[in-house]
Amino acid sequence: MKELLESGEFSEIMDIDVDLIQITQEIRDRCADNYCGFYGKNHMCPPAVGGLQEYRKIIRKYKKGLLFSKVYALKNKYDYQRMVESGVEFRNEIQKIRNEIKSKKIDCLFFSAGTCSLCQKCAILTDEPCRFPDDAIPSLEAAGIDVVRLSRDYGMTYNSGDNNVTYFGLLIYNN
């Protein structure tokens, strides 16, 4: 599984103990502050995305995990356009790897940084169900996963400096 992630040229990839993944209401509540602008505007974001108890149950079904990150260079720390572009690049890379893993019939689940971006305009905005429920990837934060703590527990670099942005993803799976 790690080899497939390495094809994405991620900055760091760490084997993690799935039992150490902490899901907290505090993390989920940060979504309600709506700094990203997607709260209530995407099926993979709160309040539409599943409840925390549901995510606790889902995560416990998996035995292995890989936490991974990728660092993207910015012109400066205010380069918002590049932050958004690199977030989309990160999610697209995860989607590509996810599709390859799923084609091998491996039982897995991905979490990404930021909102799902499969559709240009999420179906939630027109009161329709998710168009791609089997392909949509929830964010770590929407699931209440404390990625800051998890990354630090494994000695990963969370903040890569002023002129960089670091995005994290999580793959949990069974053999």
Contact map, one row per residue, 1 for C-alpha under 8 A:
1111100000000000000000000000000000000000000000000000000000000000000000000000000000000000000000000000000000000000000000000000000000000000000000000000000000000000000000000000000
1111110000001000000000000000000000000000000000000000000000000000010000000000000000000000000000000000000000000000000000000000000000000000000000000000000000000000000000000000000
1111111000000000000000000000000000000000000000000000000000000000000000000000000000000000000000000000000000000000000000000000000000000000000000000000000000000000000000000000000
1111111100000000000000000000000000000000000000000000000000000000000000000000000000000000000000001000100000000000000000000000000000000000000000000000000000000000000000000000000
1111111111001000000000000000000000000000000000000000000000000000000000000000000000000000000000001000000000000000000000000000000000000000000000000000000000000000000000000000000
0111111111001000000000000000000000000000000000000000000000000000000000000000000000000000000000000000000000000000000000000000000000000000000000000000000000000000000000000000000
0011111111000000000000000000000000000000000000000000000000000000000000000000000000000000000000000000000000000000000000000000000000000000000000000000000000000000000000000000000
0001111111000000000000000000000000000000000000000000000000000000000000000000000000000000000011001000000000000000000000000000000000000000000000000000000000000000000000000000000
0000111111100000000000000000000000000000000000000000000000000000000001000000000000000000000000000000000000000000000000000000000000000000000000000000000000000000000000000000000
0000111111111000000000000000000000000000000000000000000000000000000111100000000000000000000000000000000000000000000000000000000000000000000000000000000000000000000000000000000
0000000011111000000000000000000000000000000000000000000000000000000111100000000000000000000000000000000000000000000000000000000000000000000000000000000000000000000000000000000
0000000001111100000000000000000000000000000000000000000000000000000111000000000000000000000000000000000000000000000000000000000000000000000000000000000000010000000000000000000
0100110001111110000000000000000000000000000000000000000000000000011110000000000000000000000000000000000000000000000000000000000000000000000000000000000000000000000000000000000
0000000000011111000000000000000000000000000000000000000000000000011100000000000000000000000000000000000000000000000000000000000000000000000000000000000001000000000000000000000
0000000000001111100000000000000000000000000000000000000000000001111000000000000000000000000000000000000000000000000000000000000000000000000000000000000000000000000000000000000
0000000000000111110100000000000000000000000000000000000000000001111000000000000000000000000000000000000000000000000000000000000000000000000000000000000001000000000000000000000
0000000000000011111110000000000000000000000000000000000000000011100000000000000000000000000000000000000000000000000000000000000000000000000000000000000000000000000000000000000
0000000000000001111110000000000000000000000000000000000000110111100000000000000000000000000000000000000000000000000000000000000000000000000000000000000000000000000000000001000
0000000000000000111110000000000000000000000000000000000000010000000000000000000000000000000000000000000000000000000000000000000000000000000000000000000000000000000000000000000
0000000000000001111111000000000000000000000000000000000000000000000000000000000000000000000000000000000000000000000000000000000000000000000000000000010000000000000000000000000
0000000000000000111111100000000000000000000000000000000000000000000000000000000000000000000000000000000000000000000000000000000000000000000000001100010000000000000000000000000
0000000000000000000111110000000000000000000000000000000000000000000000000000000000000000000000000000000000000000000000000000000000000000000000011100010000000000000000000000000
0000000000000000000011111010000000000000000000000001001100000000000000000000000000000000000000000000000000000000000000000000000000000000000000111100000000000000000000000000000
0000000000000000000001111111000000000000000000000001000000000000000000000000000000000000000000000000000000000000000000000000000000000000000000011100000000000000000000000000000
0000000000000000000000111111100000000000000000000001000000000000000000000000000000000000000000000000000000000000000000000000000000000000000000010000000000000000000000000000000
0000000000000000000000011111110000000000000000000000000000000000000000000000000000000000000000000000000000000000000000000000000000000000000000010000000000000000000000000000000
0000000000000000000000111111111000000000000000000000000000000000000000000000000000000000000000000000000000000000000000000000000000000000000011011100000000000000000000000000000
0000000000000000000000011111111100000000000001000000000000000000000000000000000000000000000000000000000000000000000000000000000000000000000011111000000000000000000000000000000
0000000000000000000000001111111110000000000000000000000000000000000000000000000000000000000000000000000000000000000000000000000000000000000000000000000000000000000000000000000
0000000000000000000000000111111111000000000000000000000000000000000000000000000000000000000000000000000000000000000000000000000000000000000010000000000000000000000000000000000
0000000000000000000000000011111111100010000011000000000000000000000000000000000000000000000000000000000000000000000000000000000000000000000011000000000000000000000000000000000
0000000000000000000000000001111111000010000001000000000000000000000000000000000000000000000000000000000000000000000000000000000000000000000000000000000000000000000000000000000
0000000000000000000000000000111111100000000000000000000000000000000000000000000000000000000000000000000000000000000000000000000000000000000000000000000000000000000000000000000
0000000000000000000000000000011111111110000000000000000000000000000000000000000000000000000000000000000000000000000000000000000000000000000000000000000000000000000000000000000
0000000000000000000000000000001011111000000000000000000000000000000000000000000000000000000000000000000000000000000000000000000000000000000000000000000000000000000000000000000
0000000000000000000000000000000001111110000000000000000000000000000000000000000000000000000000000000000000000000010000000000000000000000000000000000000000000000000000000000000
0000000000000000000000000000000001111110100000000000000000000000000000000000000000000000000000000000000000000000000000000000000000000000000000000000000000000000000000000000000
0000000000000000000000000000000001011111110010000000000000000000000000000000000000000000000000000000000000000000001000000000000000000000000000000000000000000000000000000000000
0000000000000000000000000000001101011111110011100000000000000000000000000000000000000000000000000000000000000000000000000000000000000000000000000000000000000000000000000000000
0000000000000000000000000000000000000111111011110000000000000000000000000000000000000000000000000000000000000000000000000000000000000000000000000000000000000000000000000000000
0000000000000000000000000000000000001111111010000000000000000000000000000000000000000000000000000000000000000000000000000101100000000000000000000000000000000000000000000000000
0000000000000000000000000000000000000111111111010000000000000000000000000000000000000000000000000000000000000000001100000111100000000000000000000000000000000000000000000000000
0000000000000000000000000000000000000001111111011000000000000000000000000000000000000000000000000000000000000000000100000111000001000000000000000000000000000000000000000000000
0000000000000000000000000000000000000000011111011000000000000000000000000000000000000000000000000000000000000000001100000000000000000001111001000000000000000000000000000000000
0000000000000000000000000000001000000111111111111000000000000000000000000000000000000000000000000000000000000000001100000000000000000000011001000000000000000000000000000000000
0000000000000000000000000001001100000011011111111100000000000000000000000000000000000000000000000000000000000000000000000000000000000000000001000000000000000000000000000000000
0000000000000000000000000000000000000011000011111100000000000000000000000000000000000000000000000000000000000000000000000000000000000000000000000000000000000000000000000000000
0000000000000000000000000000000000000001011111111100000000000000000000000000000000000000000000000000000000000000000000000000000000000000000000000000000000000000000000000000000
0000000000000000000000000000000000000000001111111110000000000000000000000000000000000000000000000000000000000000000000000000000000000000010001100000000000000000000000000000000
0000000000000000000000000000000000000000000001111111011000000000000000000000000000000000000000000000000000000000000000000000000000000000000000100000000000000000000000000000000
0000000000000000000000000000000000000000000000001111111000000000000000000000000000000000000000000000000000000000000000000000000000000000000000100000000000000000000000000000000
0000000000000000000000111000000000000000000000000111111100000000000000000000000000000000000000000000000000000000000000000000000000000000000000110000000000000000000000000000000
0000000000000000000000000000000000000000000000000011111110000000000000000000000000000000000000000000000000000000000000000000000000000000000000000000000000000000000000000000000
0000000000000000000000000000000000000000000000000111111111000000000000000000000000000000000000000000000000000000000000000000000000000000000000000000000000000000000000000000000
0000000000000000000000100000000000000000000000000111111111100000000000000000000000000000000000000000000000000000000000000000000000000000000000100000000000000000000000000000000
0000000000000000000000100000000000000000000000000001111111110000000000000000000000000000000000000000000000000000000000000000000000000000000000000000000000000000000000000000000
0000000000000000000000000000000000000000000000000000111111111000000000000000000000000000000000000000000000000000000000000000000000000000000000000000000000000000000000000000000
0000000000000000000000000000000000000000000000000000011111111100000000000000000000000000000000000000000000000000000000000000000000000000000000000000000000000000000000000000000
0000000000000000010000000000000000000000000000000000001111111100000000000000000000000000000000000000000000000000000000000000000000000000000000000000000000000000000000000001000
0000000000000000011000000000000000000000000000000000000111111110000000000000000000000000000000000000000000000000000000000000000000000000000000000000000000000000000000000000000
0000000000000000000000000000000000000000000000000000000011111110000000000000000000000000000000000000000000000000000000000000000000000000000000000000000000000000000000000000000
0000000000000000010000000000000000000000000000000000000001111111100000000000000000000000000000000000000000010000000000000000000000000000000000000000000000000000000000000001110
0000000000000000110000000000000000000000000000000000000000011111100000000000000000000000000000000000000000000000000000000000000000000000000000000000000000000000000000000001110
0000000000000011110000000000000000000000000000000000000000000111110000000000000000000000000000000000000000000000000000000000000000000000000000000000000000000000000000000001110
0000000000000011110000000000000000000000000000000000000000000111111000000000000000000000000000000000000000000000000000000000000000000000000000000000000000000000000000000111100
0100000000001111000000000000000000000000000000000000000000000001111100000000000000000000000000000000000000000000000000000000000000000000000000000000000000000000000000000111000
0000000000001111000000000000000000000000000000000000000000000000111110000000000000000000000000000000000000000000000000000000000000000000000000000000001000000000000000011110000
0000000001111100000000000000000000000000000000000000000000000000011111000000000000000000000000000000000000000000000000000000000000000000000000000000000000000000000000011100000
0000000001111000000000000000000000000000000000000000000000000000001111100000000000000000000000000000000000000000000000000000000000000000000000000000000000000000000001111000000
0000000011110000000000000000000000000000000000000000000000000000000111110000000000000000010000000000000000000000000000000000000000000000000000000000000000000000000001110000000
0000000001100000000000000000000000000000000000000000000000000000000011111000000000000000000000000000000000000000000000000000000000000000000000000000000000000001000111100000000
0000000000000000000000000000000000000000000000000000000000000000000001111100000000000100000000000000000000000000000000000000000000000000000000000000000000000000000111000000000
0000000000000000000000000000000000000000000000000000000000000000000000111110000000000000000000000000000000000000000000000000000000000000000000000000000000000000001110000000000
0000000000000000000000000000000000000000000000000000000000000000000000011111101001100000000000000000000000000000000000000000000000000000000000000000000000000000001110000000000
0000000000000000000000000000000000000000000000000000000000000000000000001111111000000000000000000000000000000000000000000000000000000000000000000000000000000000001000000000000
0000000000000000000000000000000000000000000000000000000000000000000000000111111000000000000000000000000000000000000000000000000000000000000000000000000000000000011100000000000
0000000000000000000000000000000000000000000000000000000000000000000000000111111100000000000000000000000000000000000000000000000000000000000000000000000000000000011100000000000
0000000000000000000000000000000000000000000000000000000000000000000000000011111100000000000000000000000000000000000000000000000000000000000000000000000000000000000000000000000
0000000000000000000000000000000000000000000000000000000000000000000000000111111111100000000000000000000000000000000000000000000000000000000000000000000000000000000000000000000
0000000000000000000000000000000000000000000000000000000000000000000000000000111111110000000000000000000000000000000000000000000000000000000000000000000000000000000000000000000
0000000000000000000000000000000000000000000000000000000000000000000000000000001111111000000000000000000000000000000000000000000000000000000000000000000000000000000000000000000
0000000000000000000000000000000000000000000000000000000000000000000000000100001111111100000000000000000000000000000000000000000000000000000000000000000000000000000000000000000
0000000000000000000000000000000000000000000000000000000000000000000000000100001111111110000000000000000000000000000000000000000000000000000000000000000000000000000010000000000
0000000000000000000000000000000000000000000000000000000000000000000000000000000111111111000000000000000000000000000000000000000000000000000000000000000000000000000000000000000
0000000000000000000000000000000000000000000000000000000000000000000000000000000011111111100000000000000000000000000000000000000000000000000000000000000000000000000000000000000
0000000000000000000000000000000000000000000000000000000000000000000000010000000001111111110000000000000000000000000000000000000000000000000000000000000000000000000000000000000
0000000000000000000000000000000000000000000000000000000000000000000000000000000000111111111000000000000000000000110000000000000000000000000000000000000000000000000000100000000
0000000000000000000000000000000000000000000000000000000000000000000000000000000000011111111100000000000000000000000010000000000000000000000000000000000000000000000000000000000
0000000000000000000000000000000000000000000000000000000000000000000000000000000000001111111110000000000000000000000000000000000000000000000000000000000000000000000000000000000
0000000000000000000000000000000000000000000000000000000000000000000001000000000000000111111111000000000000000000000000000000000000000000000000000000000000000000000000100000000
0000000000000000000000000000000000000000000000000000000000000000000000000000000000000011111111100000000000000001100110000000000000000000000000000000000000000000000000000000000
0000000000000000000000000000000000000000000000000000000000000000000000000000000000000001111111110000000000000000000000000000000000000000000000000000000000000000000000000000000
0000000100000000000000000000000000000000000000000000000000000000000000000000000000000000111111111000000000000000000000000000000000000000000000000000000000000000000000000000000
0000000100000000000000000000000000000000000000000000000000000000000000000000000000000000011111111100000000000101000000000000000000000000000000000000000000000000000000001000000
0000000000000000000000000000000000000000000000000000000000000000000000000000000000000000001111111110000000000000000000000000000000000010000000000000000000000000000000000000000
0000000000000000000000000000000000000000000000000000000000000000000000000000000000000000000111111111000000000000000000000000000000000000000000000000000000000000000000000000000
0001100100000000000000000000000000000000000000000000000000000000000000000000000000000000000011111111100000000000000000000000000000000000000000000000000000000000000000000000000
0000000000000000000000000000000000000000000000000000000000000000000000000000000000000000000001111111110000000100000000000000000000000000000000000000000000000000000000000000000
0000000000000000000000000000000000000000000000000000000000000000000000000000000000000000000000111111111000000000000000000000000000000000000000000000000000000000000000000000000
0000000000000000000000000000000000000000000000000000000000000000000000000000000000000000000000011111111100000000000000000000000000000000000000000000000000000000000000000000000
0001000000000000000000000000000000000000000000000000000000000000000000000000000000000000000000001111111111010000000000000000000000000000000000000000000000000000000000000000000
0000000000000000000000000000000000000000000000000000000000000000000000000000000000000000000000000111111111110000000000000000000000000000000000000000000000000000000000000000000
0000000000000000000000000000000000000000000000000000000000000000000000000000000000000000000000000011111111000000000000000000000000000000000000000000000000000000000000000000000
0000000000000000000000000000000000000000000000000000000000000000000000000000000000000000000000000001111111000000000000000000000000000000000000000000000000000000000000000000000
0000000000000000000000000000000000000000000000000000000000000000000000000000000000000000000000000000111111100000000000000000000000000000000000000000000000000000000000000000000
0000000000000000000000000000000000000000000000000000000000000000000000000000000000000000000000000000111111110000000000000000000000000000000000000000000000000000000000000000111
0000000000000000000000000000000000000000000000000000000000000000000000000000000000000000000000000000010011111000000000000000000000000000000000000000000000000000000000000000111
0000000000000000000000000000000000000000000000000000000000000100000000000000000000000000000000000000110001111100000000000000000000000000000000000000000000000000000000000011110
0000000000000000000000000000000000000000000000000000000000000000000000000000000000000000000000000000000000111110000000000000000000000000000000000000000000000000000000000011100
0000000000000000000000000000000000000000000000000000000000000000000000000000000000000000000001000100000000011111000000000000000000000000110000000000000000000000000000001111000
0000000000000000000000000000000000000000000000000000000000000000000000000000000000000000000000000000000000001111100000000000000000000000111100000000000000000000000000001110000
0000000000000000000000000000000000000000000000000000000000000000000000000000000000000000001001000000000000000111111000000000000000000000111100000000000000000000000000011100000
0000000000000000000000000000000000000000000000000000000000000000000000000000000000000010001000000000000000000011111000000000000000000000001110000000000000000000000000111000000
0000000000000000000000000000000000010000000000000000000000000000000000000000000000000010000000000000000000000001111100000000000000000000011110000000000000000000000000000000000
0000000000000000000000000000000000000100010110000000000000000000000000000000000000000000000000000000000000000001111110000000000000000000011000000000000000000000000000000000000
0000000000000000000000000000000000000000011110000000000000000000000000000000000000000000001000000000000000000000011111100000000000000001111000000000000000000000000000000000000
0000000000000000000000000000000000000000000000000000000000000000000000000000000000000001001000000000000000000000001111110000000000000000000000000000000000000000000000000000000
0000000000000000000000000000000000000000000000000000000000000000000000000000000000000000000000000000000000000000000111110000000000000001000000000000000000000000000000000000000
0000000000000000000000000000000000000000000000000000000000000000000000000000000000000000000000000000000000000000000111111100000000000000000000000000000000000000000000000000000
0000000000000000000000000000000000000000000000000000000000000000000000000000000000000000000000000000000000000000000011111100000000000000000000000000000000000000000000000000000
0000000000000000000000000000000000000000000000000000000000000000000000000000000000000000000000000000000000000000000000111110100000000000000000000000000000000000000000000000000
0000000000000000000000000000000000000000111000000000000000000000000000000000000000000000000000000000000000000000000000111111100001000000000000000000000000000000000000000000000
0000000000000000000000000000000000000000011000000000000000000000000000000000000000000000000000000000000000000000000000001111111111100000000000000000000000000000000000000000000
0000000000000000000000000000000000000000111000000000000000000000000000000000000000000000000000000000000000000000000000000111111111000000000000000000000000000000000000000000000
0000000000000000000000000000000000000000110000000000000000000000000000000000000000000000000000000000000000000000000000001111111100000000000000000000000000000000000000000000000
0000000000000000000000000000000000000000000000000000000000000000000000000000000000000000000000000000000000000000000000000011111100000000000000000000000000000000000000000000000
0000000000000000000000000000000000000000000000000000000000000000000000000000000000000000000000000000000000000000000000000011111110000000000000000000000000000000000000000000000
0000000000000000000000000000000000000000000000000000000000000000000000000000000000000000000000000000000000000000000000000011111111000000000000000000000000000000000000000000000
0000000000000000000000000000000000000000000000000000000000000000000000000000000000000000000000000000000000000000000000000011001111100000000000000000000000000000000000000000000
0000000000000000000000000000000000000000001000000000000000000000000000000000000000000000000000000000000000000000000000000111000111111000000000000000000000000000000000000000000
0000000000000000000000000000000000000000000000000000000000000000000000000000000000000000000000000000000000000000000000000010000011111000000000000000000000000000000000000000000
0000000000000000000000000000000000000000000000000000000000000000000000000000000000000000000000000000000000000000000000000000000001111111000000000000000000000000000000000000000
0000000000000000000000000000000000000000000000000000000000000000000000000000000000000000000000000000000000000000000000000000000001111111000000000000000000000000000000000000000
0000000000000000000000000000000000000000000000000000000000000000000000000000000000000000000000000000000000000000000000000000000000011111000000000000000000000000000000000000000
0000000000000000000000000000000000000000000000000000000000000000000000000000000000000000000000100000000000000000000000000000000000011111100000000000000000000000000000000000000
0000000000000000000000000000000000000000000100000000000000000000000000000000000000000000000000000000000000000000000101000000000000011111110000000000000000000000000000000000000
0000000000000000000000000000000000000000000100000000000000000000000000000000000000000000000000000000000000000111000100000000000000000011111000000000000000000000000000000000000
0000000000000000000000000000000000000000000110001000000000000000000000000000000000000000000000000000000000000111011100000000000000000001111101100000000000000000000000000000000
0000000000000000000000000000000000000000000110000000000000000000000000000000000000000000000000000000000000000011111100000000000000000000111111100000000000000000000000000000000
0000000000000000000000000000000000000000000000000000000000000000000000000000000000000000000000000000000000000011110000000000000000000000011111111110000000000000000000001100000
0000000000000000000000000011011000000000000000000000000000000000000000000000000000000000000000000000000000000000110000000000000000000000001111111110000000000000000000000000000
0000000000000000000000000011001000000000000111001000000000000000000000000000000000000000000000000000000000000000000000000000000000000000011111111000000000000000000000000000000
0000000000000000000000100001000000000000000000001111001000000000000000000000000000000000000000000000000000000000000000000000000000000000011111111000000000000000000000000000000
0000000000000000000001111111000000000000000000000001000000000000000000000000000000000000000000000000000000000000000000000000000000000000000111111100000000000000000000000000000
0000000000000000000011110011000000000000000000000000000000000000000000000000000000000000000000000000000000000000000000000000000000000000000111111110000000000000000000000000000
0000000000000000000011110010000000000000000000000000000000000000000000000000000000000000000000000000000000000000000000000000000000000000000110011111110000000000000000000000000
0000000000000000000000000000000000000000000000000000000000000000000000000000000000000000000000000000000000000000000000000000000000000000000110001111111000000000000000010000000
0000000000000000000000000000000000000000000000000000000000000000000000000000000000000000000000000000000000000000000000000000000000000000000000000111111100000100000000000000000
0000000000000000000000000000000000000000000000000000000000000000000000000000000000000000000000000000000000000000000000000000000000000000000000000111111110000000000000000000000
0000000000000000000111000000000000000000000000000000000000000000000000000000000000000000000000000000000000000000000000000000000000000000000000000111111111000000000000000000000
0000000000000000000000000000000000000000000000000000000000000000001000000000000000000000000000000000000000000000000000000000000000000000000000000011111111111100000000000000000
0000000000000000000000000000000000000000000000000000000000000000000000000000000000000000000000000000000000000000000000000000000000000000000000000001111111111100000000000000000
0000000000000000000000000000000000000000000000000000000000000000000000000000000000000000000000000000000000000000000000000000000000000000000000000000111111110000000000000000000
0000000000000101000000000000000000000000000000000000000000000000000000000000000000000000000000000000000000000000000000000000000000000000000000000000011111110000000000000000000
0000000000000000000000000000000000000000000000000000000000000000000000000000000000000000000000000000000000000000000000000000000000000000000000000000001111111000000000000000000
0000000000010000000000000000000000000000000000000000000000000000000000000000000000000000000000000000000000000000000000000000000000000000000000000000001111111100000000000000000
0000000000000000000000000000000000000000000000000000000000000000000000000000000000000000000000000000000000000000000000000000000000000000000000000000001100111111000000000000000
0000000000000000000000000000000000000000000000000000000000000000000000000000000000000000000000000000000000000000000000000000000000000000000000000001001100011111000001000000000
0000000000000000000000000000000000000000000000000000000000000000000000000000000000000000000000000000000000000000000000000000000000000000000000000000000000001111100011000000000
0000000000000000000000000000000000000000000000000000000000000000000000100000000000000000000000000000000000000000000000000000000000000000000000000000000000001111110111000000000
0000000000000000000000000000000000000000000000000000000000000000000000000000000000000000000000000000000000000000000000000000000000000000000000000000000000000011111110000000000
0000000000000000000000000000000000000000000000000000000000000000000000000001100000000000000000000000000000000000000000000000000000000000000000000000000000000001111110000000000
0000000000000000000000000000000000000000000000000000000000000000000000001111100000000000000000000000000000000000000000000000000000000000000000000000000000000000111110000000000
0000000000000000000000000000000000000000000000000000000000000000000000111101100000000000000000000000000000000000000000000000000000000000000000000000000000000001111111000000000
0000000000000000000000000000000000000000000000000000000000000000000000111100000000100000000000000000000000000000000000000000000000000000000000000000000000000011111111100000000
0000000000000000000000000000000000000000000000000000000000000000000011110000000000000000000000000000000000000000000000000000000000000000000000000000000000000111000111110000000
0000000000000000000000000000000000000000000000000000000000000000000011100000000000000010010000000000000000000000100000000000000000000000000000000000000000000000000011111000000
0000000000000000000000000000000000000000000000000000000000000000001111000000000000000000000000000000000000000001100000000000000000000000000000000010000000000000000001111100000
0000000000000000000000000000000000000000000000000000000000000000001110000000000000000000000001000000000000000111100000000000000000000000000100000000000000000000000000111110000
0000000000000000000000000000000000000000000000000000000000000000111100000000000000000000000000000000000000000111000000000000000000000000000100000000000000000000000000011111000
0000000000000000000000000000000000000000000000000000000000000000111000000000000000000000000000000000000000011110000000000000000000000000000000000000000000000000000000001111100
0000000000000000010000000000000000000000000000000000000000100111110000000000000000000000000000000000000000011100000000000000000000000000000000000000000000000000000000000111110
0000000000000000000000000000000000000000000000000000000000000111100000000000000000000000000000000000000001111000000000000000000000000000000000000000000000000000000000000011111
0000000000000000000000000000000000000000000000000000000000000111000000000000000000000000000000000000000001110000000000000000000000000000000000000000000000000000000000000001111
0000000000000000000000000000000000000000000000000000000000000000000000000000000000000000000000000000000001100000000000000000000000000000000000000000000000000000000000000000111
